[in-house]
Amino acid sequence: MTSATVLWIGTYPHPGSEPGGGEGIWRVEVSGGRFTAHDLVVTTPSPSFLALHPSGRTLYAVGETAPGTLAAFDVDGDRLVPAGAVPSGGDDPCHVVATDDEVWVANYGDGVAAVVPVEPASGALAAEQPATHPHAGTGPDPDRQQGPHAHFVAIDGDRVLVCDLGTDQLRGYPRGSATGATPHGAADAAVVATVPPGTGPRHLVRLPGGALVVVGELDDQAHLLVPDGDGWKHAGSVPATGVAVPEGSAALPSHVALSDDGTLLTIGVRGPDVLAVHRVADGATPALHHVADVPLGSDAWPRHHAVLSGSDDDALTVVVAAQGTSELLALRVDPASGAGEVTDRLVLPTPPACVLEG
């Protein structure tokens, strides 16, 4: 019998409601493409993104408010025990990633990337204030790119990459700057890649060969970036989805993820409400080949998803946070064809925003 996979689910408040109205973090189990257990384990304001310390002993949650917060929770079996909180260093934090000794946060509202030191053994927060890395710049979209908007942070060896939706750039910072920068420090980013104007880079994934795939929220494209010196250069793009978008509508890619073997890339696309599947040809000249779009249902608005590790050889299990319908969706995707289907739906009382494998 296949053992269940544990997921931690971050949520948003009800649309139009203030944070702190009952939303929180859920513990969910999934097995064989079906949800087998679910429980609200802690309430906390607008925990829209989560990360686990490598030890598995501490879970972190941003509080997507202005100003923002970063909360820590001790993982005690199937429970979460509050273990302190610090400012996120900016407004409206929307992403977080953890290493053994640091936690990095992307603050969307003002574009600040922030970092907090943690205890390597346990992941406990080791400072009361983050070190902050502000940025400056704009893009051609007057509504969405009037200033910097840090949307995603990723660990890349000894540095951290930040997707800046507002400036069409990837910013790079050295790891270890939790103690090497001062709160409210000067803008010190190295721009390690620039994407076409109006892309609105949202999330990225690193291919095994070192290239990056960056999804553009504003242009509905998956952009390939290949290594170039200390950074990357743009090497082409493909549409994120094969679904035709009616005039006056928009396709807004959200999250991008890679299968364990690096051969399939999945993109959640809001508007068409599909999980787009691309085959990856990695190597000296990487390429993406769109193979399928898995329908998620009307108004699903897929904000985030996870391709679960240890999926069966004959199918990938993908769990999608469908913000628009306040559902978790379990999908089974055929790795040979990319075709898939929704195999289960779990309605939550507040909209899911993040799926984290435990």
Secondary structure, DSSP 8 states (H G I E B T S, - for coil): ----EEEEEEE---TT--S-SS-EEEEEEEETTEEEEEEEEEE-S----EEE-TTSSEEEEEE-SSS-EEEEEEEETTEEEEEEEEE-SSSSEEEEEE-SSEEEEEETTT--EEEEEB-TTT--B--SS-EEE------S-TTT-SS--EEEEEEETTEEEEEETTTTEEEEEETTHHHHS-TT-----EEEEE--TT--EEEEEE-TTS-EEEEETTTTEEEEEEEETTEEEEEEEEES-SS---TT---EEEEEEE-TTS-EEEEEEETTTEEEEEEEE-SSS-EEEEEEEEE--TT--EEEEEE-TT--TT-EEEEEEETTTTEEEEEEE-TTT--EEEEEEEE-SS-EEEEEE-
